[in-house]
Amino acid sequence: MSWRWLLELTAVLFLVGCGAPSPGEAPAVGVVAQVQDGDTLTLTDGRKVRLVGIDAPELEKEGQPAEFLAHKAKKILTDLTQGRRVRLEYDRLRYDRFQRLLAYVFLEDGTFVNRELVARGLARVYSQPPNTARQEELLAAQREALEAGRGIWREALKQDEDFYLANRKTLRFHRPGCHLAGEIAPANRLRLTSKKDAYLQGFSPCRTCRP
């Protein structure tokens, strides 16, 4: 028996003995131990939860500065959830490729945290088919925050393109020169004259061309 194999076996037995949750078990409730950023938190059992259906501004990463209001979004999510018991509601897909839980998060008083961040202008709707059960509810909050010019919407509507191309299937919009825009099937392609139109209709910006 090699030492490497023995160490791996010991690690597995340790996790099992500690009751470490398996990826297939999605809890209905949990207590928030820590907040990583404006849309990600960790429960006391070690699971990471990605608030599904929204996207908060990015913190500093790989030499890039924090996006507008990223730290405020993290602070508000921390104020709302850290140390508190939350209820987790799931859509069709429960895990992302990083094995984070994809959940709609609710406080014990009924506050829908995902929606609260969107309503305050601290996150935008980021639909991820097939997880779209609460898309219209989140979009309603986004439209209200956008029209009020709240939070990120003070800057998010600035544009440097004459038009954008949206994909009805993926719910993303792209710069016209983005290679992903060139791959949109004609039946799914929609030309939009402004970012505002894109956001009002529920499209989210491509993470490659970053319109």
HUSULMO-V96827 format. One record per residue. N is the residue number from 0. SS is DSSP state (2 for helix, 1 for strand, 0 for the rest). Layout:
n->N ss->SS
n->N ss->SS
//
This chain:
n->0 ss->0
n->1 ss->0
n->2 ss->2
n->3 ss->2
n->4 ss->2
n->5 ss->2
n->6 ss->2
n->7 ss->2
n->8 ss->2
n->9 ss->2
n->10 ss->2
n->11 ss->2
n->12 ss->2
n->13 ss->2
n->14 ss->2
n->15 ss->2
n->16 ss->2
n->17 ss->0
n->18 ss->0
n->19 ss->0
n->20 ss->0
n->21 ss->0
n->22 ss->0
n->23 ss->0
n->24 ss->0
n->25 ss->0
n->26 ss->0
n->27 ss->0
n->28 ss->1
n->29 ss->1
n->30 ss->1
n->31 ss->1
n->32 ss->1
n->33 ss->1
n->34 ss->1
n->35 ss->1
n->36 ss->1
n->37 ss->0
n->38 ss->0
n->39 ss->1
n->40 ss->1
n->41 ss->1
n->42 ss->1
n->43 ss->0
n->44 ss->0
n->45 ss->0
n->46 ss->0
n->47 ss->1
n->48 ss->1
n->49 ss->1
n->50 ss->1
n->51 ss->0
n->52 ss->0
n->53 ss->1
n->54 ss->1
n->55 ss->1
n->56 ss->0
n->57 ss->0
n->58 ss->0
n->59 ss->0
n->60 ss->1
n->61 ss->0
n->62 ss->0
n->63 ss->1
n->64 ss->0
n->65 ss->0
n->66 ss->0
n->67 ss->0
n->68 ss->0
n->69 ss->2
n->70 ss->2
n->71 ss->2
n->72 ss->2
n->73 ss->2
n->74 ss->2
n->75 ss->2
n->76 ss->2
n->77 ss->2
n->78 ss->2
n->79 ss->2
n->80 ss->2
n->81 ss->0
n->82 ss->0
n->83 ss->0
n->84 ss->1
n->85 ss->1
n->86 ss->1
n->87 ss->1
n->88 ss->1
n->89 ss->0
n->90 ss->0
n->91 ss->0
n->92 ss->0
n->93 ss->0
n->94 ss->1
n->95 ss->0
n->96 ss->0
n->97 ss->0
n->98 ss->0
n->99 ss->0
n->100 ss->1
n->101 ss->1
n->102 ss->1
n->103 ss->1
n->104 ss->1
n->105 ss->1
n->106 ss->1
n->107 ss->0
n->108 ss->0
n->109 ss->0
n->110 ss->0
n->111 ss->1
n->112 ss->2
n->113 ss->2
n->114 ss->2
n->115 ss->2
n->116 ss->2
n->117 ss->2
n->118 ss->2
n->119 ss->0
n->120 ss->0
n->121 ss->0
n->122 ss->1
n->123 ss->1
n->124 ss->1
n->125 ss->0
n->126 ss->0
n->127 ss->1
n->128 ss->0
n->129 ss->0
n->130 ss->1
n->131 ss->0
n->132 ss->0
n->133 ss->0
n->134 ss->2
n->135 ss->2
n->136 ss->2
n->137 ss->2
n->138 ss->2
n->139 ss->2
n->140 ss->2
n->141 ss->2
n->142 ss->2
n->143 ss->2
n->144 ss->2
n->145 ss->2
n->146 ss->2
n->147 ss->0
n->148 ss->0
n->149 ss->0
n->150 ss->2
n->151 ss->2
n->152 ss->2
n->153 ss->2
n->154 ss->0
n->155 ss->0
n->156 ss->0
n->157 ss->0
n->158 ss->0
n->159 ss->0
n->160 ss->0
n->161 ss->0
n->162 ss->0
n->163 ss->1
n->164 ss->1
n->165 ss->1
n->166 ss->1
n->167 ss->0
n->168 ss->0
n->169 ss->0
n->170 ss->0
n->171 ss->1
n->172 ss->1
n->173 ss->1
n->174 ss->1
n->175 ss->0
n->176 ss->0
n->177 ss->0
n->178 ss->0
n->179 ss->0
n->180 ss->2
n->181 ss->2
n->182 ss->2
n->183 ss->0
n->184 ss->0
n->185 ss->2
n->186 ss->2
n->187 ss->2
n->188 ss->1
n->189 ss->1
n->190 ss->1
n->191 ss->1
n->192 ss->0
n->193 ss->0
n->194 ss->2
n->195 ss->2
n->196 ss->2
n->197 ss->2
n->198 ss->2
n->199 ss->2
n->200 ss->0
n->201 ss->0
n->202 ss->0
n->203 ss->1
n->204 ss->1
n->205 ss->0
n->206 ss->0
n->207 ss->0
n->208 ss->0
n->209 ss->0
n->210 ss->0
//
